[in-house]
Amino acid sequence: QVQLVASGGGLVQTGGSLRLSCAASGRTFSSYDMGWFHQAPGKEREFVAAISSSGRTTSYADSVKGRFTISRDNVKNMVFLQMNSLKPEDTAVYYCAAGHSDDDVRRLRIDYWGQGTQVTVSS
């Protein structure tokens, strides 16, 4: 069992930065691939970024490549999403998730979701 608690969302101006954190409980955190997803009002939840259990492999949605960075700390059971050069279209509720993948970390099979944290980017 893994419980995930996301934090770090807020209101920021276009071009600003935020760092989201996701704290995981459970001793098996390091065996899970981790991901961040977002959901804007009236839209489906979408993939943002993922990182392998070891931290060696990452994957990003095209819309955030070069702006967002996913990382993890397997000692502290944390996963992070550094978001730079934020745009109004990044406004959404952001969710962290834990799961497993085969050869493509982007194709996470989600086992656990965290609660969301709201990110609002003003123009």
Secondary structure, DSSP 8 states (H G I E B T S, - for coil): ---EEEE--EEEETT--EEEEEEE-STTGGGSEEEEEEE-TTS--EEEEEE-TTSS-EEE-TTTTTTEEEEEETTTTEEEEEE-S--GGG-EEEEEEEEE-SS-TTS-EEEEE---EEEEEE-
